Amino acid sequence: MPASSSRFASGWRTLGLAVALPASLAVFSPASFAADVVIITDSRHPVRTMGGEQLIELDEAPRIEAELSAALPADPGQATAIVKRRLSQGGADLQRRIATEYQGVADAWSLGITTIPAVVVDQRYVVYGEPDVARAIARIEQHRRAEP
């Protein structure tokens, strides 16, 4: 009986480590230091996100426009009618998507982003060219600790 009891206790210790370790890592992860994280990129520059960041894909708005204008007839009147129908079928969600994507382009421009991918923290710090958001945030936090 003691042998099975020790196996049971060992299993609980393993479970405790399996739960406690990721939780403690999450508390001390770079994302916990960064209040506002914005990632600016496009479809040719994929990034590895952590979750919770704002993602701005600069080429998303033109992709939406391409969907709306795909296979339009040469007649301007017919083409206009088809695009209007597509816009109305997309409804508020499509209009919100378009507005959000263009707002993202404006935000990237106002932040002065010059290269992608760019990871911006608190609208103050930026790391260019790093596709791993966690690494970019870690670099920013290292800089913040060195120069408070």
trRosetta pair geometry for C-beta under 8 A, 3 or more apart (Angstrom, degrees):
i j d omega theta_ij theta_ji phi_ij phi_ji
1 4 6.2 -58 -154 37 38 103
1 5 6.3 38 151 -20 69 110
2 5 5.3 -57 -145 39 36 116
2 6 6.3 35 157 -21 69 103
3 6 6.0 -54 -150 34 29 106
3 7 6.7 29 151 -18 62 104
4 7 5.5 -50 -149 35 37 113
4 8 6.4 41 150 -22 66 103
5 8 5.6 -52 -150 34 32 114
5 9 6.4 31 152 -17 65 104
6 9 5.6 -49 -144 38 36 111
6 10 6.2 42 153 -23 65 104
7 10 5.6 -52 -148 36 31 115
7 11 6.5 36 151 -23 62 104
8 11 5.7 -53 -154 32 31 114
8 12 6.7 30 150 -18 63 103
9 12 5.7 -53 -152 34 36 111
9 13 6.6 37 149 -20 66 102
10 13 5.6 -51 -150 33 34 112
10 14 6.4 35 151 -18 65 104
11 14 5.6 -53 -149 36 33 112
11 15 6.3 34 152 -18 66 105
12 15 5.5 -51 -145 38 34 113
12 16 6.2 40 152 -24 65 103
13 16 5.5 -51 -149 33 31 115
13 17 6.5 30 152 -16 64 103
14 17 5.8 -54 -150 37 32 109
14 18 6.2 33 151 -21 65 108
15 18 5.5 -54 -145 36 32 114
15 19 6.4 22 157 -11 66 107
16 19 6.1 -64 -150 41 28 102
16 20 5.7 14 161 -11 68 118
17 20 5.9 -59 -126 46 27 102
17 21 5.5 29 175 -24 67 113
18 21 6.7 -40 -126 29 16 108
18 22 7.5 6 169 -1 48 106
19 22 7.1 -71 -161 41 25 97
19 23 6.4 16 155 -13 63 119
20 23 5.7 -67 -148 43 31 111
20 24 6.0 24 161 -17 71 109
21 24 6.1 -58 -144 37 26 104
21 25 6.3 25 158 -17 63 108
22 25 5.6 -56 -144 39 34 112
22 26 6.2 38 156 -24 67 104
23 26 5.7 -52 -150 32 31 113
23 27 6.8 33 151 -22 62 102
24 27 5.6 -48 -151 29 37 114
24 28 6.7 7 159 6 66 107
25 28 6.4 -75 -148 53 31 90
25 29 6.0 56 151 -60 68 96
26 29 5.4 -30 -142 -7 32 122
26 32 7.1 112 155 -53 56 122
27 32 6.1 54 -176 -81 31 167
28 32 6.7 -82 -115 40 9 142
29 32 5.3 108 62 -6 71 99
29 50 7.7 156 152 -157 137 146
29 134 7.3 -61 -175 -138 104 108
30 33 5.9 -59 -164 32 46 109
30 34 6.5 29 150 -12 76 111
30 134 5.6 135 43 -160 128 67
30 137 3.8 132 142 110 127 110
30 138 4.4 -96 -80 -69 144 67
30 140 7.8 104 -170 54 119 92
30 141 5.4 -147 -136 -5 91 142
31 34 5.8 -65 -144 43 39 104
31 37 7.2 -62 -132 -20 81 152
31 50 5.1 -149 -66 114 139 156
31 52 6.9 95 -170 64 134 133
31 134 7.1 -54 -41 -110 94 78
31 137 6.2 39 -74 131 53 170
33 137 7.3 148 64 167 101 107
33 141 4.9 75 88 -108 156 125
33 144 7.5 174 160 61 132 151
34 37 5.0 54 137 -60 134 106
34 121 4.6 -88 -138 -139 113 118
34 122 7.0 -136 -156 -31 73 90
34 137 5.1 -83 -31 -145 143 119
34 140 7.0 62 -89 86 114 135
34 141 7.3 -96 -52 -63 89 103
35 121 7.7 104 42 -176 63 84
35 122 5.6 62 52 -85 101 96
36 54 8.0 -4 -174 5 78 116
36 121 6.7 131 78 -164 62 48
36 122 5.1 111 48 -90 98 44
36 123 6.5 -9 96 -19 135 81
37 52 7.3 68 51 107 118 86
37 53 4.2 -65 103 -118 109 98
37 54 7.0 167 95 23 57 73
37 119 6.8 -17 -163 -171 96 90
37 120 7.2 148 -156 80 45 54
37 121 5.6 -12 -100 -103 72 73
37 133 7.1 83 171 -173 137 121
37 137 6.7 -30 -110 -89 133 120
38 53 6.8 163 -100 -179 20 93
38 54 4.6 -21 -112 69 74 106
38 55 8.0 172 -161 -81 56 22
38 56 6.5 19 -180 -4 100 112
38 107 7.3 -118 -164 139 154 130
38 111 7.6 -160 85 -65 144 164
38 119 7.7 156 81 -158 48 44
38 120 4.5 -15 62 62 96 106
38 123 7.7 46 10 -77 129 67
39 47 5.6 -150 -174 78 139 164
39 49 6.5 -108 -12 -98 162 102
39 53 5.2 60 -12 138 106 136
39 54 7.0 179 24 87 68 52
39 55 5.0 -15 65 -112 107 66
39 56 6.8 180 88 28 53 69
39 117 6.5 -12 -171 -170 92 110
39 118 7.3 159 -157 83 46 53
39 119 5.6 -14 -105 -105 75 70
39 120 7.7 -170 -77 22 28 74
39 133 6.1 -59 -85 -98 129 121
40 56 4.7 -13 -109 69 72 111
40 58 6.8 53 -176 -45 88 102
40 104 7.8 166 -115 174 88 97
40 108 4.7 125 -133 -113 141 116
40 111 7.6 -169 -34 63 151 141
40 113 5.1 -48 89 -130 159 167
40 116 5.8 -105 118 -112 82 101
40 117 6.8 156 83 -157 53 59
40 118 4.5 -5 57 57 103 101
40 120 6.8 37 -6 -7 108 112
41 45 4.6 -135 -162 91 102 104
41 46 7.3 103 151 -115 149 16
41 47 5.3 -163 -39 -21 160 117
41 55 7.5 -37 33 -163 102 88
41 56 7.4 136 26 82 55 62
41 57 6.1 -27 81 -110 73 65
41 58 7.2 -144 104 3 24 92
41 116 4.8 140 -121 -178 48 115
41 117 4.0 -10 -92 -107 107 90
41 118 7.3 -175 -64 24 65 60
42 45 5.6 67 51 28 70 96
42 57 5.7 103 -123 -167 40 74
42 58 4.7 -53 -80 51 98 93
42 59 4.3 66 -152 0 108 108
42 116 5.9 79 -1 115 87 159
43 46 7.6 8 -167 -67 39 76
43 57 6.4 57 -51 -168 69 124
43 59 5.4 -82 4 69 98 128
43 60 7.9 130 -45 -68 101 66
43 63 7.6 88 -33 -56 141 140
44 59 7.8 62 -2 7 89 150
45 116 5.1 151 58 126 160 100
45 117 4.9 -173 142 -45 123 87
45 131 7.0 -144 175 -99 80 103
46 131 6.6 49 96 -155 58 124
47 55 7.8 -169 58 -127 126 109
47 117 5.0 125 -73 -129 118 161
47 119 7.8 148 -149 -70 147 100
47 131 4.8 -152 -115 -161 61 67
47 132 7.4 -178 -165 -73 75 19
47 133 6.0 73 163 -46 117 95
48 131 6.1 72 4 138 84 84
48 132 4.9 -7 54 -114 117 63
48 133 6.2 -142 88 8 61 83
48 134 7.5 -48 106 9 104 94
49 53 5.6 -137 -150 37 111 122
49 55 6.7 -57 -84 -75 145 122
49 133 5.2 36 -122 4 45 146
50 53 6.6 88 47 -20 83 111
50 133 5.4 -123 -14 89 92 122
50 134 5.4 109 -70 -66 119 91
50 137 7.8 -37 -11 6 144 145
53 133 6.3 -113 -28 -160 161 156
56 104 3.6 174 -133 -172 104 117
56 105 7.4 171 -178 -59 118 40
56 107 6.5 -142 -90 72 155 117
56 108 5.6 -171 121 -54 151 113
57 60 4.2 89 86 -35 106 110
57 101 7.5 -40 68 -133 79 97
57 104 7.4 30 39 125 43 154
58 61 7.9 -49 177 19 39 98
58 104 7.4 -142 -90 120 51 107
58 105 5.9 98 -135 -103 74 85
58 108 6.4 -58 -87 34 106 169
58 116 6.9 -117 3 -69 132 158
59 62 5.5 -51 -162 45 66 111
59 63 6.1 74 140 -28 79 102
60 63 5.5 -57 -151 35 35 114
60 64 6.5 37 152 -21 68 101
60 101 4.6 -132 95 -129 108 126
60 104 7.6 31 46 62 124 144
61 64 5.7 -51 -150 32 34 111
61 65 6.5 34 151 -17 64 104
61 98 6.7 86 -131 -147 86 63
61 101 3.9 166 -68 129 85 125
61 102 5.4 92 -106 -66 146 70
61 104 8.0 -173 -37 56 111 104
61 105 6.3 -49 0 -30 143 132
62 65 5.3 -51 -146 38 38 115
62 66 6.3 43 153 -24 67 102
63 66 5.5 -50 -148 33 33 114
63 67 6.7 38 150 -21 63 100
64 67 5.7 -50 -154 32 34 113
64 68 6.5 31 149 -17 65 106
64 94 7.7 151 -162 -162 121 86
64 97 6.3 169 -108 123 147 115
64 98 5.7 -164 124 -93 155 81
64 101 6.5 169 0 24 138 162
65 68 5.6 -56 -150 38 34 111
65 69 6.1 7 160 1 69 113
66 69 6.2 -69 -138 51 28 94
66 70 6.3 56 155 -59 64 90
67 70 5.8 -28 -149 -12 29 118
67 86 7.9 -180 128 175 83 139
68 83 5.6 60 166 -138 100 89
68 86 5.3 159 -138 108 74 141
68 87 6.9 37 -135 -64 124 81
69 72 5.5 -50 -168 -20 64 129
69 79 7.9 27 -141 -170 79 108
69 83 6.7 5 -89 -96 65 114
72 78 7.8 153 -176 108 80 87
72 79 4.2 60 177 -129 121 99
72 82 5.9 178 -122 71 85 141
72 83 7.1 1 -104 -51 130 96
73 78 4.5 -11 61 98 132 131
73 79 5.7 -141 60 -63 69 80
73 82 7.3 129 12 -14 91 143
74 79 7.6 -90 131 -45 4 122
75 78 4.2 60 84 17 112 110
75 79 6.4 174 86 -15 55 87
76 79 5.5 -57 -140 39 31 113
76 80 6.1 34 160 -22 66 105
77 80 5.9 -53 -149 33 27 111
77 81 6.5 26 154 -17 61 107
78 81 5.7 -56 -150 36 33 112
78 82 6.4 32 153 -20 67 106
79 82 5.8 -55 -149 35 31 111
79 83 6.4 27 155 -16 66 106
80 83 6.0 -56 -147 38 30 108
80 84 6.3 30 155 -19 65 108
81 84 5.8 -55 -148 37 29 112
81 85 6.4 31 153 -20 64 107
82 85 5.7 -55 -150 36 31 112
82 86 6.4 30 152 -19 65 105
83 86 5.6 -53 -146 37 33 111
83 87 6.3 34 154 -19 65 105
84 87 5.7 -54 -148 37 30 112
84 88 6.3 25 155 -15 65 107
85 88 5.9 -58 -146 40 30 106
85 89 6.2 31 155 -20 65 108
86 89 5.7 -53 -143 37 30 111
86 90 6.4 31 155 -20 63 106
87 90 5.8 -56 -151 35 30 111
87 94 6.5 -160 -146 106 52 139
87 95 7.4 67 -170 -69 91 89
88 91 7.0 35 176 -73 39 52
89 94 7.9 55 87 -12 59 150
90 93 6.3 -121 167 74 75 82
90 94 2.5 23 149 -22 127 151
90 95 7.1 140 109 -27 108 66
90 97 7.9 -89 172 31 127 123
91 94 6.1 112 55 15 46 96
91 95 7.2 -94 127 2 36 99
92 95 5.6 -59 -146 43 35 112
92 96 6.0 39 155 -23 69 107
93 96 5.7 -56 -147 37 28 112
93 97 6.4 33 152 -22 63 104
94 97 5.5 -50 -148 33 33 114
94 98 6.5 32 155 -18 65 103
95 98 5.8 -51 -147 36 32 110
95 99 6.3 30 154 -16 64 108
96 99 5.8 -56 -145 40 30 110
96 100 6.0 32 156 -22 65 109
97 100 5.8 -57 -145 37 26 111
97 101 6.3 23 159 -18 64 108
98 101 6.0 -58 -148 36 27 108
98 102 6.5 18 159 -9 64 109
99 102 6.2 -62 -147 43 28 103
99 103 6.1 30 155 -21 65 110
100 103 5.7 -56 -146 37 28 113
100 104 6.4 35 153 -24 63 104
101 104 5.6 -50 -153 30 32 116
101 105 6.9 34 150 -18 63 100
102 105 5.5 -46 -151 32 40 114
102 106 6.5 40 150 -17 66 103
103 106 5.5 -54 -150 39 35 112
103 107 6.2 39 150 -23 67 105
104 107 5.5 -51 -144 35 32 113
104 108 6.4 34 156 -19 65 103
105 108 5.9 -52 -149 34 30 111
105 109 6.4 30 152 -17 63 107
106 109 5.7 -56 -149 38 31 113
106 110 6.2 28 155 -17 67 108
107 110 5.8 -57 -144 39 30 108
107 111 6.3 28 156 -18 65 107
108 111 5.9 -58 -149 37 29 109
108 113 4.6 -53 -175 29 85 136
108 118 7.7 126 -142 55 100 134
109 112 7.7 40 173 -69 33 28
109 113 7.3 -73 -77 36 25 89
111 120 5.9 -36 -171 -109 152 162
111 123 6.6 -124 -115 -143 105 78
111 126 7.5 130 158 -76 117 135
113 116 7.0 49 161 -71 122 80
113 118 4.8 -152 -140 28 114 166
113 120 7.4 -87 -82 -53 109 127
113 126 7.3 -169 -105 -144 78 150
114 128 7.4 -29 69 -104 83 144
115 118 6.3 124 83 -66 64 102
115 128 4.3 56 78 -160 120 130
115 129 6.2 -16 134 -51 129 84
116 128 7.8 -86 -85 -148 13 84
117 128 7.5 159 89 -157 48 49
117 129 6.7 125 55 -104 70 13
117 130 6.9 -94 85 67 108 43
117 131 5.6 107 28 -98 144 59
118 126 5.5 -12 -171 -166 105 111
118 127 7.2 158 -155 77 55 45
118 128 5.3 -19 -102 -103 81 68
119 126 6.8 153 77 -153 48 57
119 127 4.8 -6 54 54 101 95
119 130 6.3 -50 4 70 124 106
119 133 5.6 153 -111 -130 136 73
119 136 3.7 95 45 129 153 153
119 137 6.7 -101 152 -54 141 69
119 140 7.6 -124 110 -31 111 131
120 123 6.4 35 158 -100 118 36
120 125 7.0 151 -156 82 51 51
120 126 4.9 -16 -99 -98 74 87
121 124 6.9 -49 92 56 67 77
121 125 4.6 -14 57 64 97 105
121 126 7.7 -176 18 -77 68 39
121 137 6.4 117 -75 -120 135 79
121 140 5.0 114 22 155 147 167
122 125 6.4 44 50 16 94 91
125 140 4.6 112 133 -141 145 118
125 143 7.0 158 -138 77 135 136
125 144 7.5 -68 -65 -60 157 101
127 130 5.0 -12 134 19 119 127
127 136 3.9 -172 68 -152 143 98
127 139 5.5 97 -97 75 143 132
127 140 6.2 -112 -35 -52 114 97
130 133 7.7 132 116 -87 101 28
130 135 5.6 -137 -178 93 128 107
130 136 4.1 159 88 -75 137 99
130 139 7.2 -175 -52 10 167 142
132 135 4.1 55 94 13 112 114
132 136 6.7 166 89 -15 59 84
133 136 5.5 -55 -147 37 35 113
133 137 6.2 33 156 -17 69 105
134 137 5.9 -55 -147 38 29 109
134 138 6.3 33 152 -22 63 107
135 138 5.5 -52 -146 35 32 115
135 139 6.5 35 153 -21 64 101
136 139 5.8 -52 -154 32 32 112
136 140 6.6 31 149 -17 64 104
137 140 5.5 -52 -150 37 36 112
137 141 6.2 35 153 -18 68 106
138 141 5.7 -54 -145 39 31 110
138 142 6.3 37 153 -23 64 104
139 142 5.6 -51 -147 33 31 114
139 143 6.6 32 152 -17 63 104
140 143 5.7 -55 -153 37 33 112
140 144 6.3 35 149 -22 66 105
141 144 5.4 -48 -144 35 36 115
141 145 6.5 36 156 -19 66 101
142 145 6.0 -53 -150 34 30 108
142 146 6.4 25 153 -16 63 109
143 146 5.8 -60 -146 39 31 108
143 147 6.2 -27 171 34 69 102
144 147 7.0 -82 -135 65 21 66
144 148 6.6 54 171 -103 64 54
145 148 7.1 4 -142 -66 24 86
